[in-house]
């Protein structure tokens, strides 16, 4: 799609304090992964990976086909270089992508035994990627009130060598966890929209400080620490069979994105809503301190929105280097940055695009909006394509629209005009104001028959690039 035709979804910034962290905001904009997963997608709203500044202005947008998801979008490091990564595909079957700082896709990865799903694509320093996938398998479901010979959507934790695409480890939840770990019975599991019966649904994989993998099993309300060499379970936290005694307040349900922030502290997004749609309390960002010798887990922090919200699908929590925490609130539509004392430093909301109700009665939840995860990260993008311009007229006021998708070093746009491509003189200059920046031309500017071009200027006023001259 031509960059001048891109229509990035808006982001409404409601709080922007000066002591918030620096960087750019990474989200999946428009139609969220949950919307297509729950059958509410294809509303016609443009969607795809999106980078914005903290004022909510789009910097880069990749518009994808309306029947696909593109989620878990973030900046990571591959072979010592900054890259962009995301999942893209149809519901629970797709591929994971890596793009360089020029926005060229350099890797497309999927797992060998089953297509990648949307839940995890995390690069590790050893050249591996942690990827989730789902495959239908036979299972004995009598322990949760189902048939002895039944079928489930089995979640796989895959360790993939990125360079070769070969799977190093494929750990599946059904082989290592009893279905009775599920907090839902067979009837409840059948009522969940999506892909099959999910008694052991994995939605996150992250490295732990010892080189093991921290796996989130959403439908069991538990975290499982797994040895990546052997597949053995080291311990469980939460759920029915926790190896740690849970202190007051350490009750999480339907959790997303748990990570270790130091050797003994786990941070997670506590949806506080189980996979069947039952609320247990407001959603929150939870910090849990583990004592591995005493086998105890105690609550350090628990942050909620000022007006508590219920997030059924999605959610993320990112520890920033300055001590702040950046979080995506999934279908509750909030993206929030917290100070270490819990103050909100930055908050934005996404527009609601679609609705699907899960559960019945007063506890039914409306889901299908928001970003799967949200990140605040540093990024320097250098598109290889040239800037482009379009022109419009607002009640006699000629306007040039300057577009350069993904260019992060532009601080100003300069418009030049003249009777021929080789006779152009400066006409107007304005500050960069988003992916599509309007530049109002002086009143009375003659446009018809003249040529126009735009120059992208850096912080020192030097020209970075220019568009091809266009005849009005």
TAWO-V140473 format. One record per residue. N is the residue number from 0. PSI is psi in whole degrees, -180 to 180 (999 if undefined). Layout:
BEGIN
N | PSI
N | PSI
END
This chain:
BEGIN
0 | 132
1 | 140
2 | -24
3 | -13
4 | 0
5 | 144
6 | 75
7 | 138
8 | 148
9 | 162
10 | 122
11 | 105
12 | 122
13 | -22
14 | 133
15 | 82
16 | 148
17 | -22
18 | 16
19 | 166
20 | 159
21 | 161
22 | -174
23 | 155
24 | 129
25 | 122
26 | 169
27 | 117
28 | 156
29 | -132
30 | 117
31 | 166
32 | -38
33 | -31
34 | -47
35 | -37
36 | -39
37 | 12
38 | 21
39 | 14
40 | -171
41 | 44
42 | -5
43 | -5
44 | 127
45 | 141
46 | 159
47 | 178
48 | 139
49 | 136
50 | 134
51 | 160
52 | 177
53 | -3
54 | -1
55 | 13
56 | 128
57 | 139
58 | -43
59 | 144
60 | 132
61 | 104
62 | 128
63 | 166
64 | 147
65 | -18
66 | 14
67 | 162
68 | 153
69 | 104
70 | 178
71 | 44
72 | 130
73 | 170
74 | 133
75 | -174
76 | 130
77 | 125
78 | 40
79 | 5
80 | 147
81 | 138
82 | 165
83 | 143
84 | 148
85 | 161
86 | 142
87 | 133
88 | -160
89 | 110
90 | -112
91 | 21
92 | 113
93 | -149
94 | 163
95 | 140
96 | 146
97 | 129
98 | 149
99 | -174
100 | -10
101 | 4
102 | 21
103 | 133
104 | 123
105 | -16
106 | 140
107 | 120
108 | 139
109 | 163
110 | 159
111 | -40
112 | -24
113 | 152
114 | 150
115 | 151
116 | -179
117 | -9
118 | -37
119 | 136
120 | 93
121 | 123
122 | 144
123 | 157
124 | -19
125 | 11
126 | 10
127 | 167
128 | 138
129 | 119
130 | 138
131 | 151
132 | 166
133 | 138
134 | 138
135 | 129
136 | 162
137 | 146
138 | 149
139 | 112
140 | 13
141 | -28
142 | -18
143 | 23
144 | 16
145 | -172
146 | 152
147 | -34
148 | 92
149 | -173
150 | 141
151 | 160
152 | 101
153 | 128
154 | 133
155 | 138
156 | 115
157 | 135
158 | 117
159 | 134
160 | 115
161 | -42
162 | -44
163 | -21
164 | 4
165 | 142
166 | 123
167 | -37
168 | 138
169 | 103
170 | 121
171 | 142
172 | -35
173 | -28
174 | -18
175 | -12
176 | 140
177 | 145
178 | -20
179 | -7
180 | -23
181 | 138
182 | -2
183 | 147
184 | 177
185 | -42
186 | -43
187 | -39
188 | -33
189 | -24
190 | 4
191 | 123
192 | 155
193 | -131
194 | 91
195 | -175
196 | 127
197 | 72
198 | -22
199 | 60
200 | 115
201 | 130
202 | 6
203 | 145
204 | 133
205 | 147
206 | 147
207 | 173
208 | -18
209 | 7
210 | 7
211 | -175
212 | 129
213 | 116
214 | 129
215 | 121
216 | 96
217 | -45
218 | -7
219 | -1
220 | 39
221 | 156
222 | 140
223 | 128
224 | 122
225 | 136
226 | 118
227 | -16
228 | -41
229 | -21
230 | 0
231 | 147
232 | 124
233 | -43
234 | 164
235 | 146
236 | 125
237 | -176
238 | -161
239 | -24
240 | 50
241 | 136
242 | -8
243 | 140
244 | 124
245 | 126
246 | 176
247 | 132
248 | -10
249 | 66
250 | 110
251 | 153
252 | 137
253 | 28
254 | 157
255 | 151
256 | 46
257 | 137
258 | 155
259 | 126
260 | -19
261 | -173
262 | -30
263 | 13
264 | 127
265 | 135
266 | 138
267 | 161
268 | 113
269 | 98
270 | -35
271 | 24
272 | 124
273 | 172
274 | -17
275 | -6
276 | 8
277 | 125
278 | 143
279 | -2
280 | 178
281 | 150
282 | 153
283 | 167
284 | 122
285 | 134
286 | 127
287 | 128
288 | 125
289 | 138
290 | 103
291 | -28
292 | -46
293 | -11
294 | 51
295 | 154
296 | 120
297 | 150
298 | 127
299 | -47
300 | 154
301 | 101
302 | 131
303 | 168
304 | 151
305 | -40
306 | 100
307 | 142
308 | 160
309 | 119
310 | 109
311 | -48
312 | 146
313 | -175
314 | 147
315 | 160
316 | 127
317 | 123
318 | 122
319 | 158
320 | -27
321 | 5
322 | -10
323 | 168
324 | 129
325 | 135
326 | 142
327 | 135
328 | 29
329 | -132
330 | -2
331 | -7
332 | 5
333 | 148
334 | 125
335 | 142
336 | 127
337 | 143
338 | 165
339 | -26
340 | 6
341 | -5
342 | 144
343 | 120
344 | -27
345 | 140
346 | 141
347 | 158
348 | 148
349 | 152
350 | 146
351 | 133
352 | -31
353 | 163
354 | 136
355 | 133
356 | 131
357 | 131
358 | 177
359 | 164
360 | -157
361 | -17
362 | 6
363 | 142
364 | 141
365 | 121
366 | 172
367 | 10
368 | 177
369 | 178
370 | 141
371 | -51
372 | 161
373 | 143
374 | 148
375 | 113
376 | 160
377 | 142
378 | 136
379 | 109
380 | 141
381 | 84
382 | 145
383 | -23
384 | 157
385 | 160
386 | 156
387 | 158
388 | 154
389 | 167
390 | 147
391 | 176
392 | 123
393 | 95
394 | 47
395 | -8
396 | 110
397 | 138
398 | 132
399 | 134
400 | 118
401 | 126
402 | 129
403 | 93
404 | 114
405 | -3
406 | 117
407 | -9
408 | 2
409 | 126
410 | -25
411 | 159
412 | 137
413 | 131
414 | 133
415 | 150
416 | 155
417 | 176
418 | -15
419 | 161
420 | -25
421 | 9
422 | 69
423 | 138
424 | 152
425 | 140
426 | -40
427 | 150
428 | 140
429 | 159
430 | 147
431 | 135
432 | 47
433 | 171
434 | -39
435 | 95
436 | 119
437 | 135
438 | 110
439 | 129
440 | 156
441 | 144
442 | 137
443 | 4
444 | 128
445 | 126
446 | -45
447 | 125
448 | -14
449 | 162
450 | 146
451 | 146
452 | 162
453 | 144
454 | 132
455 | 126
456 | 141
457 | -172
458 | -22
459 | 3
460 | 5
461 | 148
462 | 123
463 | -45
464 | 164
465 | 153
466 | 164
467 | 142
468 | 140
469 | 134
470 | 127
471 | 999
END
